[in-house]
């Protein structure tokens, strides 16, 4: 990943426009959410949290789903995929899920939580980082190449036999670093993204950071200007010629922080800003999924947007029935299934025929859902607060 002046110049112009647009905006809530996966809950470091400003009536009633212990009426129903709750051996908030296949699934979460699931049994994984941090994201290129990232600059790697802790060459103290996303095209092309936070003259300061692994060593990519302090919340791609980073630049203009959208795309040659045309720029973006045919982003106030084709094509807003924060999004390779998850048990499902979204709910749970991933359209996991794991698939 290489730094380019064009991004900085574009951001400065982009920021100036946004500052003018936001000049008359009201002050943000005092419960400021410092990024897609920050928390107001107590822990060794700020981790995932619900937004206390979201009310129970801020979303539509979810469509009915069978309960975890419901009995199918006939054999056909018994073999049809459905949503069920799985019992994970933890009560911690679970923040992300990924797997190398249907029988090799990793779930990570707060307070050193890493769980591996083989389709029948959960196996807690050792925590080898030097601090008791929160795990915020997980990804791998295969069963012998898995990464977990999180607070306190946590970067862990599993080689199929053992876990190791990695220092990618941090230039600031690890206690101010939050890695919120990890993705790659393969074992020799891996990215982690997040931000570090501090204060400058009494003003909160947020600086986006990303690191790249080329199979031999890690190198840093950092984007920073005098007026824009972005935070990277998600990175994903379909290939080295189609990568997307999302986040929130923070506009500091003598008052409370303001949220705006950030989408940066890479077509294999350079990173460039993408300016969404038809949805509010004040919506922060927390998650991204990039498929071969379509990409999705999700964020604040129920925002979901999609882009057909590759980098440079326009992003289009797809209305959802909710106005609360979305934290995760995933779609199947063929585009037949797409899900977005968020606060208060929100589980949105996309109708691929018309692009509409409906709230399926979390089997009666009001826990925040933080991550969603699937190996196929009929094998999908969603994870969230209080050890909640939901699985869409056929009954064992």
C-alpha positions in Angstrom: 0.0 0.0 0.0 1.5 3.3 -1.0 0.8 6.9 0.2 -0.4 9.3 -2.5 -0.7 13.1 -2.4 -3.9 12.9 -4.5 -5.8 11.4 -1.5 -4.7 14.2 0.8 -5.5 16.9 -1.6 -8.9 15.4 -2.3 -9.6 15.1 1.4 -8.7 18.7 2.0 -11.1 19.8 -0.7 -13.7 17.3 0.4 -13.4 18.5 4.0 -13.8 22.1 3.1 -17.1 21.4 1.4 -18.3 19.2 4.4 -17.3 21.9 7.0 -19.5 24.4 5.2 -22.4 21.9 5.0 -22.0 21.0 8.6 -21.5 24.5 10.0 -25.1 24.9 11.1 -25.4 21.3 12.4 -26.3 20.8 16.0 -23.7 19.5 18.5 -23.3 15.7 18.7 -24.5 13.7 21.7 -22.2 13.8 24.7 -22.0 10.0 24.3 -19.5 10.2 21.4 -18.9 6.9 19.7 -15.2 7.0 18.7 -15.5 4.8 15.7 -17.5 1.8 14.6 -16.4 -0.5 17.4 -15.8 1.8 20.4 -17.6 1.2 23.6 -19.1 2.8 26.6 -18.9 -0.5 28.5 -16.2 -0.9 31.1 -13.2 -3.0 30.0 -9.4 -2.9 29.9 -9.9 -0.8 26.8 -12.8 0.7 25.0 -14.4 -2.0 22.9 -17.8 -2.7 21.2 -20.8 -1.1 22.7 -24.4 -0.2 22.1 -25.4 3.4 21.5 -27.4 4.6 24.5 -29.2 7.1 22.3 -30.9 4.4 20.3 -34.4 3.7 21.4 -36.4 0.5 21.1 -38.8 2.1 18.6 -36.0 3.3 16.3 -36.4 0.2 14.2 -39.3 -1.7 12.6 -40.6 -4.9 14.2 -38.6 -7.8 12.8 -40.3 -10.4 10.6 -41.1 -13.6 12.4 -38.3 -16.2 12.7 -38.6 -19.8 14.1 -37.2 -20.1 17.6 -34.1 -22.1 18.3 -36.1 -25.0 19.7 -38.9 -24.9 17.1 -39.9 -28.2 15.5 -40.3 -28.4 11.7 -43.7 -29.5 10.5 -42.4 -32.0 8.0 -39.2 -33.5 6.6 -38.9 -30.8 4.0 -38.9 -28.1 6.6 -36.4 -30.1 8.6 -33.8 -29.9 5.8 -34.5 -26.3 5.0 -32.0 -23.7 6.4 -33.2 -21.6 9.3 -31.8 -19.3 12.0 -30.9 -20.9 15.3 -29.1 -19.8 18.4 -25.8 -21.6 19.2 -24.5 -21.9 22.7 -21.0 -20.5 22.8 -18.8 -20.9 26.0 -18.7 -17.2 26.8 -20.8 -14.3 28.0 -18.4 -11.7 26.5 -19.5 -9.4 23.7 -18.5 -11.1 20.4 -17.4 -8.6 17.8 -16.5 -10.6 14.6 -16.7 -13.9 12.9 -14.9 -15.5 10.0 -14.1 -19.0 8.8 -12.0 -20.9 6.3 -15.1 -23.2 5.7 -18.3 -24.4 7.3 -16.4 -26.6 9.8 -13.7 -24.1 10.7 -15.2 -20.9 12.1 -13.5 -18.3 14.4 -15.5 -16.0 16.6 -13.6 -13.2 18.5 -14.6 -10.7 21.1 -13.9 -8.6 24.2 -11.4 -9.5 27.0 -9.1 -11.9 25.1 -11.9 -13.9 23.5 -11.0 -16.2 20.6 -13.2 -19.2 19.9 -12.9 -21.9 17.2 -15.9 -23.9 16.1 -15.8 -27.1 14.0 -19.6 -27.3 13.5 -20.1 -29.2 16.7 -17.6 -28.2 19.4 -16.2 -24.8 20.5 -12.5 -24.6 21.4 -11.2 -21.5 23.2 -7.9 -20.3 21.7 -4.9 -19.1 23.7 -4.4 -15.3 24.0 -0.7 -14.6 23.3 -0.7 -10.8 23.2 1.1 -9.1 26.0 -2.0 -7.2 27.2 -5.6 -8.3 28.0 -7.1 -6.5 25.0 -10.3 -6.8 23.1 -10.3 -8.7 19.8 -12.2 -6.7 17.1 -11.7 -8.5 13.8 -10.7 -11.9 12.4 -9.7 -13.0 8.8 -7.5 -15.6 7.2 -6.5 -16.9 3.8 -7.0 -20.5 5.0 -7.0 -22.8 8.0 -3.2 -22.3 8.5 -3.2 -18.6 8.1 -5.5 -16.7 10.4 -5.2 -13.2 11.8 -6.9 -11.5 14.8 -6.6 -7.8 15.5 -7.9 -5.5 18.2 -7.3 -2.9 20.9 -3.8 -2.1 22.3 -2.4 -2.6 18.8 -3.2 -6.3 19.0 -2.1 -8.4 15.9 -2.1 -12.1 16.3 -1.4 -14.9 13.8 -2.2 -18.6 13.7 -0.2 -20.8 11.4 -2.3 -23.9 11.8 -0.3 -25.1 14.9 0.3 -22.1 17.2 -0.6 -18.5 17.8 2.0 -15.7 17.8 1.9 -12.0 18.6 3.2 -9.6 15.9 4.5 -6.1 16.2 4.0 -4.6 12.7 6.4 -1.7 13.6 4.1 0.6 15.6 5.4 4.2 15.8 3.1 5.1 18.7 2.4 3.5 22.0 0.2 0.4 21.5 -2.3 1.4 24.2 -3.6 4.2 21.9 -3.9 1.9 18.8 -7.1 0.2 17.7 -6.9 -2.2 14.8 -10.5 -2.7 13.7 -10.2 -4.7 10.5 -8.0 -7.2 8.7 -8.2 -8.6 5.2 -5.9 -9.8 2.4 -5.8 -11.5 -1.0 -3.6 -14.3 0.3 -0.8 -15.1 2.8 1.6 -12.7 1.2 -0.7 -9.8 0.9 -2.4 -8.8 4.2 -3.8 -5.5 5.5 -4.8 -4.3 8.9 -6.6 -1.0 9.4 -7.6 1.1 12.4 -6.6 4.3 14.1 -4.7 5.8 17.0 -6.2 8.4 19.3 -4.9 11.2 21.5 -5.2 14.9 22.2 -3.7 18.0 20.7 -4.1 21.2 22.6 -7.0 19.7 24.4 -8.7 18.6 21.2 -9.3 14.9 20.5 -7.1 13.7 17.8 -7.7 10.6 15.6 -5.3 9.4 13.0 -6.0 6.5 10.6 -3.4 3.8 10.3 -3.0 0.7 8.2 -0.2 -1.8 7.8 0.6 -4.2 5.0 2.3 -7.6 5.0 4.0 -8.7 1.8 5.0 -12.1 3.0 8.3 -11.0 4.4 7.8 -7.8 6.4 5.1 -5.2 7.5 5.1 -1.6 6.3 2.9 1.3 7.4 0.4 3.4 5.5 -0.8 6.6 7.2 -3.2 9.3 6.0 -3.2 12.6 7.9 -3.9 16.3 7.2 -4.2 19.3 9.4 -8.0 19.4 9.3 -9.0 15.8 8.7 -8.5 13.1 11.3 -9.9 10.0 9.8 -10.5 6.6 11.5 -10.4 3.4 9.4 -13.1 1.0 10.5 -13.1 -1.6 7.7 -11.0 -2.9 4.9 -12.1 -5.6 2.3 -11.7 -6.5 -1.3 -12.4 -8.9 -4.1 -8.8 -8.9 -5.3 -5.7 -6.7 -5.3 -7.4 -4.6 -8.0 -10.6 -4.0 -6.0 -10.1 -2.9 -2.4 -12.1 -0.6 -0.3 -11.4 1.1 3.1 -14.3 2.8 5.0 -14.3 5.0 8.1 -15.0 8.4 9.5 -13.0 11.5 9.0 -13.5 13.8 11.9 -14.0 17.5 11.2 -12.7 19.7 14.0 -13.7 23.3 13.7 -13.7 24.8 17.2 -16.7 22.7 18.3 -17.9 19.1 18.8 -16.7 16.5 16.4 -18.8 15.8 13.3 -19.2 12.5 11.5 -18.8 12.2 7.7 -18.4 9.3 5.4 -15.1 8.0 4.1 -14.7 5.6 1.2 -11.3 5.0 -0.4 -11.0 2.6 -3.3 -7.9 0.9 -4.8 -8.0 -0.3 -8.4 -4.6 -2.0 -8.2 -2.8 1.2 -9.2 -3.6 3.8 -6.6 -5.9 4.7 -3.7 -8.6 7.4 -4.5 -11.5 9.0 -2.7 -15.0 8.0 -3.7 -17.6 10.6 -3.0 -21.0 9.1 -2.3 -23.6 11.1 -4.2 -27.0 10.1 -2.9 -26.7 9.6 0.8 -25.8 11.9 3.7 -22.1 12.5 4.1 -22.6 12.9 7.8 -23.1 9.1 8.2 -20.1 7.4 9.4 -19.3 4.0 7.8 -18.4 1.1 10.0 -18.2 -2.0 7.7 -17.5 -3.0 4.2 -17.9 -6.2 2.1 -16.5 -6.5 -1.4 -17.6 -9.3 -3.7 -16.8 -10.1 -7.3 -20.0 -8.5 -8.6 -21.1 -6.1 -5.9 -19.7 -4.2 -2.9 -21.6 -3.1 0.3 -20.9 -0.6 3.0 -22.9 -0.1 6.2 -22.9 2.5 9.0 -24.7 5.0 11.1 -28.5 5.6 11.1 -29.3 2.4 9.3 -27.1 3.3 6.3 -26.5 0.7 3.7 -25.0 1.5 0.2 -23.9 -0.7 -2.6 -21.7 -0.5 -5.7 -22.1 -2.7 -8.7 -18.9 -3.6 -10.5 -15.4 -2.4 -9.6 -13.7 0.8 -8.3 -14.9 4.0 -9.8 -18.5 2.9 -10.2 -21.1 4.9 -8.2 -22.2 4.0 -4.7 -26.0 3.8 -4.4 -28.0 4.2 -1.2 -30.4 1.3 -0.5 -33.1 2.3 2.1 -33.4 0.1 5.2 -36.3 0.0 7.7 -34.0 1.1 10.6 -32.4 4.3 11.8 -29.8 2.9 14.2 -26.1 2.0 13.8 -25.1 -0.9 11.6 -21.8 -2.6 12.5 -21.3 -5.5 10.0 -22.3 -6.6 6.5 -21.7 -9.7 4.4 -22.9 -11.0 1.1 -22.6 -14.4 -0.6 -20.3 -14.8 -3.6 -23.2 -15.1 -6.0 -25.0 -12.2 -4.5 -28.1 -14.2 -3.7 -27.8 -13.4 0.0 -26.7 -10.3 1.9 -27.1 -9.5 5.6 -26.3 -6.4 7.7 -26.2 -6.4 11.5 -26.4 -3.7 14.1 -27.8 -2.4 17.4 -30.7 -3.9 19.4 -30.7 -7.2 17.7 -31.0 -5.8 14.2 -30.4 -8.4 11.5 -31.2 -7.0 8.0 -31.7 -9.3 5.0 -31.5 -8.1 1.4 -33.9 -9.2 -1.3 -31.6 -9.7 -4.3 -34.5 -9.2 -6.8 -35.2 -5.6 -5.9 -32.5 -4.5 -3.4 -34.9 -4.0 -0.5 -33.9 -4.8 3.1 -36.1 -6.2 5.8 -35.3 -6.6 9.5 -35.3 -10.3 10.4 -34.4 -9.8 14.0 -32.2 -11.9 16.3 -34.5 -14.6 17.4 -36.0 -12.3 20.1 -32.7 -11.1 21.4 -32.1 -7.3 21.8 -28.3 -7.7 22.1 -26.3 -5.6 19.7 -25.0 -7.7 16.7 -21.5 -6.8 15.7 -20.3 -9.2 13.0 -21.7 -11.4 10.3 -20.1 -13.8 7.9 -21.0 -16.9 5.9 -19.3 -19.6 3.9 -22.3 -19.7 1.6 -25.9 -18.4 1.4 -27.1 -21.3 3.5 -24.3 -21.1 6.1 -24.3 -17.7 7.8 -23.2 -16.6 11.3 -24.0 -13.4 13.2 -22.5 -12.6 16.6 -23.1 -10.0 19.3 -23.5 -9.1 22.9 -23.5 -11.5 25.9 -22.0 -14.4 23.9 -24.8 -14.4 21.3 -24.1 -16.5 18.2 -26.8 -17.0 15.6 -26.5 -19.5 12.7 -28.5 -19.8 9.5 -28.2 -23.3 8.1 -29.7 -26.8 8.2 -30.3 -28.5 11.4 -27.5 -30.8 12.5 
